Amino acid sequence: MGKSYEMAPRKVPQVKTKYRTIKTEIPVPESMPVLEKLRKYEPISMSGQPLVVWDRAEGVNVYDRYGNKWLDFSSGVLVINAGHAAPEVLAGIKKQIEKPLLHNYCFPSEIRANLVEKIASISPGTLKKVFLLTTGAESLECALKLARTYGKKNNKKVMISFEGSFHGRTLGAQMLGGMPVQKDWILHPDPDIYHLPFPGEPRCKDKSFAFFEQRIDELGINPKNVCGVVSETYQGVSAALMPEDFAKSLRKWCDKNGAALIFDEVQAGLGRTGKMFGFLHYGILPDIFCLGKGITSSLPLSAVVGRKEFMDMYEPGAMTSTHTGNPLSCAAALGSIEAIQKNKLVENAAEMGKVFEEELRKMEKKYDCIQFLCGKGLVWGVQIGKRGTEKPDPDTAHKIVGRCVEKGLLLFAPVGLGGGTVKLNPPLMINEEAVREGCSVLDETIREVAA
Ligand code: PLP
């Protein structure tokens, strides 16, 4: 289903604006040896992104070595919250390198202590215990393990997740995920993980909590056997949030049935949606949440944050990881959180989100190939497909992304759920001028591609 981009260089119009420069053919002929080396030695699965050879990135821009400059609406798959190479992140990493302390395993270190304290300080309520890991998928594996371990005490083992969800590509995370096409390889799917319709997805006809309960009943699940419910705060593939009243009812339902409510904030966390954590839009708190991606705006780090009773179940040495709290990643995370707070990037994401919505609604009115829009703050999904049908059009989405890149706007289209979504998620320090410029490139591209 996923597609690679054409390796043949194409003559494209030159672009020179404050945020974008395109002065070569795309892909750049001189970059072909790099692209060919990657095609030769990496698995095909790694060839899904537009053929821009990243050389340097700062703020909202990504540069190649050949004089081209892109306005980045990808944030490198929603990692670069504070901006590429944010000064606070760079300074933190440099200081740590100069010490030097590059690894500490689970031995105590001041930088790890400072980071877990910082994450606890920005986490609401009683969500004050923090376990650092490396990838988003790992944090979901851990959340699954915690919910199951907690449930085991009372013989509860059922996990509820949602259709269309994505939680990573390792075994447990992929079993939690709700995209059947990604799970062919799992020979023995966990029989106690169920997927229910996600009520935020526009194609879900019944968004009521009564429908959730009805499906639980139809699937023969005894609510008292449920140890955990896990959901992305917004679904990454479409950028759709849950209806607020659904989320509130879900919280009550979990309380009533003694199930842990887990939010996967790997995409939503650290300001992306215009609040520090996406679940704050729902006015409820989970028992556990997972962070990743934008936590460092750079280096690999993830975290599981939760209430003491969930986080303290394992004895010393029994829940650890080799690279837990790598000192460089901790320094990057402290720098990134400092930049987000000091530069009021959460507030900026909320403000810039309004500009995005205004621009995208104009496009939605003009172009029949936009089926629907979802999003909040600085994450938006433009679903491409014939209006009035539910069939996504991944080929057109792929074409739109390719053409935008030729015009100096960097973005991507996720492959999940049949594809067809063009995702827009720039760094949170983007300004209004750049948002409008990027949107005008998208508008022009959709007009050309739709015609
Ligand atoms: N959860 C969500 C919501 C994600 O979007 C992703 C990655 O795209 C993951 C988990 C997995 O994160 P990672 O790729 O770091 O394992």
Boltz pocket constraint, residues with backbone or C-beta under 6 A from the ligand:
constraints:
  - pocket:
      binder: B
      contacts: [[A, 77], [A, 134], [A, 135], [A, 136], [A, 137], [A, 138], [A, 140], [A, 166], [A, 167], [A, 168], [A, 169], [A, 232], [A, 234], [A, 236], [A, 264], [A, 265], [A, 266], [A, 267], [A, 292], [A, 293]]
      max_distance: 6.0
